[in-house]
């Protein structure tokens, strides 16, 4: 009884040269993904009515710049740790 909210951040590596890294930030409410940022696409994409509205707003605001920096800050910074595991 209640609500389920989750943010899932992923770094997907296709090679060790750090060129093929993809950062994905997914927002989930009640087990349904409603919005996602994908560094390959370079913007937020909404999957529900609420997600589409948020995506439009976030793609015009400071949220987009923050997400674009996460590939460098979060994925590339942690790549040596992930590769060694």
N, CA, C and O atoms as a GROMACS GRO file, in nm:
protein
  340
    1UNK      N    1   0.085  -0.117   0.000
    1UNK     CA    2   0.000   0.000   0.000
    1UNK      C    3   0.090   0.124   0.000
    1UNK      O    4   0.166   0.147   0.094
    2UNK      N    5   0.080   0.200  -0.102
    2UNK     CA    6   0.164   0.319  -0.113
    2UNK      C    7   0.215   0.333  -0.254
    2UNK      O    8   0.167   0.267  -0.347
    3UNK      N    9   0.310   0.418  -0.268
    3UNK     CA   10   0.365   0.448  -0.400
    3UNK      C   11   0.510   0.404  -0.409
    3UNK      O   12   0.581   0.400  -0.309
    4UNK      N   13   0.552   0.373  -0.528
    4UNK     CA   14   0.687   0.326  -0.556
    4UNK      C   15   0.752   0.425  -0.652
    4UNK      O   16   0.704   0.444  -0.764
    5UNK      N   17   0.862   0.488  -0.609
    5UNK     CA   18   0.937   0.582  -0.694
    5UNK      C   19   1.082   0.538  -0.698
    5UNK      O   20   1.140   0.505  -0.594
    6UNK      N   21   1.140   0.536  -0.816
    6UNK     CA   22   1.278   0.489  -0.830
    6UNK      C   23   1.346   0.564  -0.943
    6UNK      O   24   1.285   0.594  -1.045
    7UNK      N   25   1.474   0.593  -0.924
    7UNK     CA   26   1.559   0.647  -1.030
    7UNK      C   27   1.671   0.546  -1.052
    7UNK      O   28   1.739   0.507  -0.958
    8UNK      N   29   1.688   0.505  -1.176
    8UNK     CA   30   1.791   0.406  -1.210
    8UNK      C   31   1.891   0.472  -1.303
    8UNK      O   32   1.855   0.520  -1.410
    9UNK      N   33   2.017   0.474  -1.262
    9UNK     CA   34   2.125   0.531  -1.343
    9UNK      C   35   2.214   0.418  -1.390
    9UNK      O   36   2.257   0.333  -1.312
   10UNK      N   37   2.241   0.417  -1.520
   10UNK     CA   38   2.323   0.311  -1.578
   10UNK      C   39   2.430   0.370  -1.668
   10UNK      O   40   2.409   0.469  -1.737
   11UNK      N   41   2.545   0.307  -1.665
   11UNK     CA   42   2.650   0.334  -1.762
   11UNK      C   43   2.668   0.205  -1.842
   11UNK      O   44   2.697   0.100  -1.785
   12UNK      N   45   2.652   0.214  -1.970
   12UNK     CA   46   2.671   0.097  -2.056
   12UNK      C   47   2.798   0.118  -2.136
   12UNK      O   48   2.812   0.215  -2.210
   13UNK      N   49   2.889   0.024  -2.122
   13UNK     CA   50   3.020   0.031  -2.187
   13UNK      C   51   3.025  -0.070  -2.301
   13UNK      O   52   2.994  -0.187  -2.282
   14UNK      N   53   3.064  -0.025  -2.418
   14UNK     CA   54   3.078  -0.119  -2.530
   14UNK      C   55   3.225  -0.146  -2.563
   14UNK      O   56   3.255  -0.239  -2.638
   15UNK      N   57   3.316  -0.066  -2.507
   15UNK     CA   58   3.459  -0.088  -2.527
   15UNK      C   59   3.537  -0.018  -2.416
   15UNK      O   60   3.482   0.066  -2.345
   16UNK      N   61   3.663  -0.053  -2.402
   16UNK     CA   62   3.745   0.006  -2.297
   16UNK      C   63   3.803   0.142  -2.334
   16UNK      O   64   3.866   0.206  -2.249
   17UNK      N   65   3.784   0.187  -2.457
   17UNK     CA   66   3.844   0.315  -2.497
   17UNK      C   67   3.761   0.436  -2.455
   17UNK      O   68   3.797   0.548  -2.490
   18UNK      N   69   3.652   0.415  -2.383
   18UNK     CA   70   3.564   0.520  -2.330
   18UNK      C   71   3.488   0.596  -2.439
   18UNK      O   72   3.423   0.696  -2.409
   19UNK      N   73   3.495   0.553  -2.562
   19UNK     CA   74   3.420   0.620  -2.669
   19UNK      C   75   3.279   0.566  -2.682
   19UNK      O   76   3.189   0.637  -2.726
   20UNK      N   77   3.258   0.442  -2.644
   20UNK     CA   78   3.128   0.379  -2.661
   20UNK      C   79   3.046   0.375  -2.534
   20UNK      O   80   2.972   0.279  -2.512
   21UNK      N   81   3.057   0.477  -2.450
   21UNK     CA   82   2.983   0.478  -2.325
   21UNK      C   83   2.847   0.544  -2.346
   21UNK      O   84   2.835   0.645  -2.416
   22UNK      N   85   2.746   0.485  -2.286
   22UNK     CA   86   2.611   0.539  -2.292
   22UNK      C   87   2.561   0.555  -2.149
   22UNK      O   88   2.567   0.461  -2.069
   23UNK      N   89   2.512   0.674  -2.116
   23UNK     CA   90   2.455   0.702  -1.984
   23UNK      C   91   2.303   0.705  -1.997
   23UNK      O   92   2.249   0.774  -2.083
   24UNK      N   93   2.236   0.630  -1.910
   24UNK     CA   94   2.090   0.625  -1.910
   24UNK      C   95   2.040   0.654  -1.769
   24UNK      O   96   2.084   0.593  -1.672
   25UNK      N   97   1.947   0.749  -1.760
   25UNK     CA   98   1.887   0.788  -1.633
   25UNK      C   99   1.736   0.769  -1.647
   25UNK      O  100   1.670   0.844  -1.719
   26UNK      N  101   1.682   0.668  -1.579
   26UNK     CA  102   1.541   0.633  -1.592
   26UNK      C  103   1.465   0.670  -1.465
   26UNK      O  104   1.514   0.648  -1.354
   27UNK      N  105   1.346   0.725  -1.482
   27UNK     CA  106   1.259   0.762  -1.371
   27UNK      C  107   1.136   0.672  -1.376
   27UNK      O  108   1.067   0.664  -1.478
   28UNK      N  109   1.109   0.605  -1.263
   28UNK     CA  110   1.005   0.503  -1.256
   28UNK      C  111   0.907   0.539  -1.144
   28UNK      O  112   0.948   0.574  -1.033
   29UNK      N  113   0.779   0.530  -1.175
   29UNK     CA  114   0.675   0.550  -1.075
   29UNK      C  115   0.579   0.432  -1.083
   29UNK      O  116   0.524   0.402  -1.189
   30UNK      N  117   0.559   0.367  -0.969
   30UNK     CA  118   0.474   0.248  -0.962
   30UNK      C  119   0.509   0.145  -1.069
   30UNK      O  120   0.422   0.092  -1.138
   31UNK      N  121   0.636   0.118  -1.081
   31UNK     CA  122   0.695   0.017  -1.168
   31UNK      C  123   0.678   0.046  -1.317
   31UNK      O  124   0.694  -0.045  -1.399
   32UNK      N  125   0.645   0.169  -1.354
   32UNK     CA  126   0.634   0.207  -1.494
   32UNK      C  127   0.731   0.323  -1.522
   32UNK      O  128   0.722   0.428  -1.460
   33UNK      N  129   0.820   0.301  -1.615
   33UNK     CA  130   0.914   0.408  -1.651
   33UNK      C  131   0.835   0.517  -1.723
   33UNK      O  132   0.765   0.490  -1.820
   34UNK      N  133   0.848   0.641  -1.673
   34UNK     CA  134   0.773   0.749  -1.734
   34UNK      C  135   0.860   0.850  -1.807
   34UNK      O  136   0.809   0.926  -1.890
   35UNK      N  137   0.988   0.853  -1.777
   35UNK     CA  138   1.079   0.944  -1.848
   35UNK      C  139   1.220   0.887  -1.842
   35UNK      O  140   1.259   0.822  -1.746
   36UNK      N  141   1.297   0.914  -1.949
   36UNK     CA  142   1.434   0.863  -1.956
   36UNK      C  143   1.523   0.965  -2.026
   36UNK      O  144   1.484   1.028  -2.125
   37UNK      N  145   1.644   0.979  -1.971
   37UNK     CA  146   1.749   1.053  -2.042
   37UNK      C  147   1.847   0.950  -2.095
   37UNK      O  148   1.889   0.860  -2.022
   38UNK      N  149   1.883   0.963  -2.221
   38UNK     CA  150   1.981   0.875  -2.283
   38UNK      C  151   2.086   0.964  -2.348
   38UNK      O  152   2.054   1.048  -2.431
   39UNK      N  153   2.213   0.946  -2.309
   39UNK     CA  154   2.319   1.033  -2.362
   39UNK      C  155   2.337   1.017  -2.512
   39UNK      O  156   2.383   1.110  -2.578
   40UNK      N  157   2.303   0.903  -2.567
   40UNK     CA  158   2.314   0.882  -2.711
   40UNK      C  159   2.209   0.967  -2.784
   40UNK      O  160   2.238   1.025  -2.889
   41UNK      N  161   2.089   0.974  -2.729
   41UNK     CA  162   1.983   1.057  -2.785
   41UNK      C  163   2.009   1.205  -2.754
   41UNK      O  164   1.983   1.292  -2.837
   42UNK      N  165   2.063   1.232  -2.635
   42UNK     CA  166   2.099   1.368  -2.596
   42UNK      C  167   1.986   1.451  -2.540
   42UNK      O  168   1.996   1.573  -2.534
   43UNK      N  169   1.877   1.385  -2.500
   43UNK     CA  170   1.765   1.459  -2.441
   43UNK      C  171   1.677   1.364  -2.362
   43UNK      O  172   1.694   1.242  -2.367
   44UNK      N  173   1.582   1.422  -2.288
   44UNK     CA  174   1.483   1.343  -2.215
   44UNK      C  175   1.373   1.299  -2.311
   44UNK      O  176   1.336   1.373  -2.403
   45UNK      N  177   1.322   1.178  -2.289
   45UNK     CA  178   1.210   1.126  -2.368
   45UNK      C  179   1.105   1.078  -2.269
   45UNK      O  180   1.136   1.002  -2.177
   46UNK      N  181   0.981   1.120  -2.288
   46UNK     CA  182   0.872   1.080  -2.201
   46UNK      C  183   0.797   0.961  -2.258
   46UNK      O  184   0.782   0.949  -2.379
   47UNK      N  185   0.749   0.873  -2.168
   47UNK     CA  186   0.677   0.753  -2.210
   47UNK      C  187   0.532   0.752  -2.165
   47UNK      O  188   0.454   0.666  -2.206
   48UNK      N  189   0.494   0.846  -2.081
   48UNK     CA  190   0.356   0.861  -2.037
   48UNK      C  191   0.317   1.007  -2.059
   48UNK      O  192   0.401   1.090  -2.094
   49UNK      N  193   0.192   1.039  -2.037
   49UNK     CA  194   0.148   1.178  -2.053
   49UNK      C  195   0.228   1.269  -1.960
   49UNK      O  196   0.275   1.375  -2.002
   50UNK      N  197   0.242   1.228  -1.836
   50UNK     CA  198   0.319   1.306  -1.738
   50UNK      C  199   0.466   1.314  -1.780
   50UNK      O  200   0.529   1.419  -1.769
   51UNK      N  201   0.521   1.203  -1.827
   51UNK     CA  202   0.660   1.199  -1.870
   51UNK      C  203   0.687   1.288  -1.990
   51UNK      O  204   0.792   1.352  -1.997
   52UNK      N  205   0.595   1.292  -2.085
   52UNK     CA  206   0.612   1.377  -2.203
   52UNK      C  207   0.615   1.524  -2.162
   52UNK      O  208   0.697   1.601  -2.213
   53UNK      N  209   0.526   1.563  -2.071
   53UNK     CA  210   0.524   1.702  -2.022
   53UNK      C  211   0.655   1.737  -1.950
   53UNK      O  212   0.711   1.844  -1.972
   54UNK      N  213   0.701   1.646  -1.865
   54UNK     CA  214   0.828   1.670  -1.796
   54UNK      C  215   0.944   1.677  -1.894
   54UNK      O  216   1.031   1.762  -1.881
   55UNK      N  217   0.946   1.588  -1.992
   55UNK     CA  218   1.054   1.585  -2.090
   55UNK      C  219   1.062   1.718  -2.166
   55UNK      O  220   1.171   1.772  -2.186
   56UNK      N  221   0.947   1.770  -2.206
   56UNK     CA  222   0.945   1.898  -2.276
   56UNK      C  223   1.003   2.009  -2.190
   56UNK      O  224   1.083   2.090  -2.238
   57UNK      N  225   0.964   2.013  -2.064
   57UNK     CA  226   1.013   2.116  -1.972
   57UNK      C  227   1.162   2.097  -1.940
   57UNK      O  228   1.239   2.193  -1.943
   58UNK      N  229   1.201   1.974  -1.911
   58UNK     CA  230   1.340   1.947  -1.872
   58UNK      C  231   1.436   1.968  -1.988
   58UNK      O  232   1.551   2.006  -1.967
   59UNK      N  233   1.392   1.943  -2.111
   59UNK     CA  234   1.479   1.964  -2.228
   59UNK      C  235   1.503   2.112  -2.255
   59UNK      O  236   1.597   2.148  -2.327
   60UNK      N  237   1.420   2.199  -2.198
   60UNK     CA  238   1.436   2.344  -2.215
   60UNK      C  239   1.502   2.408  -2.094
   60UNK      O  240   1.539   2.526  -2.099
   61UNK      N  241   1.518   2.335  -1.986
   61UNK     CA  242   1.569   2.392  -1.862
   61UNK      C  243   1.709   2.345  -1.827
   61UNK      O  244   1.776   2.280  -1.908
   62UNK      N  245   1.753   2.379  -1.707
   62UNK     CA  246   1.889   2.343  -1.663
   62UNK      C  247   1.908   2.194  -1.641
   62UNK      O  248   2.022   2.147  -1.634
   63UNK      N  249   1.800   2.119  -1.630
   63UNK     CA  250   1.810   1.974  -1.610
   63UNK      C  251   1.885   1.905  -1.723
   63UNK      O  252   1.958   1.809  -1.700
   64UNK      N  253   1.866   1.954  -1.845
   64UNK     CA  254   1.933   1.892  -1.960
   64UNK      C  255   2.084   1.909  -1.951
   64UNK      O  256   2.158   1.814  -1.976
   65UNK      N  257   2.131   2.028  -1.914
   65UNK     CA  258   2.275   2.052  -1.902
   65UNK      C  259   2.336   1.962  -1.794
   65UNK      O  260   2.447   1.911  -1.811
   66UNK      N  261   2.264   1.942  -1.686
   66UNK     CA  262   2.312   1.855  -1.578
   66UNK      C  263   2.327   1.712  -1.630
   66UNK      O  264   2.430   1.648  -1.607
   67UNK      N  265   2.225   1.663  -1.699
   67UNK     CA  266   2.231   1.526  -1.750
   67UNK      C  267   2.341   1.507  -1.854
   67UNK      O  268   2.407   1.404  -1.857
   68UNK      N  269   2.361   1.607  -1.939
   68UNK     CA  270   2.465   1.597  -2.041
   68UNK      C  271   2.603   1.585  -1.977
   68UNK      O  272   2.693   1.523  -2.034
   69UNK      N  273   2.622   1.643  -1.859
   69UNK     CA  274   2.749   1.634  -1.788
   69UNK      C  275   2.770   1.505  -1.713
   69UNK      O  276   2.882   1.474  -1.673
   70UNK      N  277   2.664   1.428  -1.692
   70UNK     CA  278   2.674   1.305  -1.615
   70UNK      C  279   2.755   1.196  -1.685
   70UNK      O  280   2.818   1.114  -1.619
   71UNK      N  281   2.754   1.195  -1.816
   71UNK     CA  282   2.834   1.096  -1.889
   71UNK      C  283   2.980   1.110  -1.850
   71UNK      O  284   3.048   1.011  -1.823
   72UNK      N  285   3.028   1.232  -1.846
   72UNK     CA  286   3.167   1.259  -1.810
   72UNK      C  287   3.191   1.238  -1.661
   72UNK      O  288   3.286   1.170  -1.622
   73UNK      N  289   3.105   1.296  -1.578
   73UNK     CA  290   3.124   1.294  -1.434
   73UNK      C  291   3.100   1.156  -1.373
   73UNK      O  292   3.176   1.112  -1.288
   74UNK      N  293   2.995   1.090  -1.415
   74UNK     CA  294   2.953   0.965  -1.351
   74UNK      C  295   3.012   0.842  -1.420
   74UNK      O  296   3.068   0.755  -1.354
   75UNK      N  297   3.000   0.834  -1.552
   75UNK     CA  298   3.042   0.714  -1.624
   75UNK      C  299   3.192   0.708  -1.649
   75UNK      O  300   3.259   0.612  -1.611
   76UNK      N  301   3.245   0.811  -1.712
   76UNK     CA  302   3.388   0.807  -1.747
   76UNK      C  303   3.475   0.810  -1.622
   76UNK      O  304   3.581   0.749  -1.620
   77UNK      N  305   3.431   0.881  -1.520
   77UNK     CA  306   3.507   0.888  -1.395
   77UNK      C  307   3.515   0.751  -1.327
   77UNK      O  308   3.619   0.716  -1.271
   78UNK      N  309   3.407   0.675  -1.333
   78UNK     CA  310   3.402   0.544  -1.266
   78UNK      C  311   3.440   0.427  -1.356
   78UNK      O  312   3.442   0.313  -1.310
   79UNK      N  313   3.471   0.452  -1.481
   79UNK     CA  314   3.504   0.345  -1.575
   79UNK      C  315   3.619   0.257  -1.527
   79UNK      O  316   3.607   0.134  -1.535
   80UNK      N  317   3.730   0.312  -1.478
   80UNK     CA  318   3.839   0.223  -1.432
   80UNK      C  319   3.795   0.129  -1.320
   80UNK      O  320   3.840   0.014  -1.315
   81UNK      N  321   3.709   0.176  -1.232
   81UNK     CA  322   3.657   0.091  -1.123
   81UNK      C  323   3.568  -0.018  -1.181
   81UNK      O  324   3.579  -0.135  -1.144
   82UNK      N  325   3.480   0.021  -1.273
   82UNK     CA  326   3.389  -0.078  -1.332
   82UNK      C  327   3.466  -0.183  -1.413
   82UNK      O  328   3.432  -0.301  -1.407
   83UNK      N  329   3.567  -0.142  -1.487
   83UNK     CA  330   3.644  -0.237  -1.567
   83UNK      C  331   3.727  -0.331  -1.481
   83UNK      O  332   3.750  -0.446  -1.520
   84UNK      N  333   3.771  -0.287  -1.365
   84UNK     CA  334   3.853  -0.371  -1.279
   84UNK      C  335   3.771  -0.475  -1.203
   84UNK      O  336   3.826  -0.573  -1.152
   85UNK      N  337   3.640  -0.454  -1.194
   85UNK     CA  338   3.554  -0.544  -1.116
   85UNK      C  339   3.525  -0.673  -1.191
   85UNK      O  340   3.454  -0.760  -1.140
   0.00000   0.00000   0.00000
